[in-house]
Amino acid sequence: MKLKKYLSVLAGLFLVVGCKSQSSPTSVKFDEDRLIRDIESISHDSLGGRFFGTQGNYKASAFVAFQFKKL
């Protein structure tokens, strides 16, 4: 369980750093609670480990793509 938390925080940091380095004409407000909820959704056990080619992998990638489209 601790490993899952550390991986979630690490993934969140990568997302924040990756988004921060890009300049954009519009400002995106950072919502820490939303980020944690999104990471928890992606790392949930119901996605079955998200191995390549699995249903969980497709669901996780669709979730991430949808979130980027909303931005």
Beta strands, then each sheet from edge to edge (+ up, - down):
end
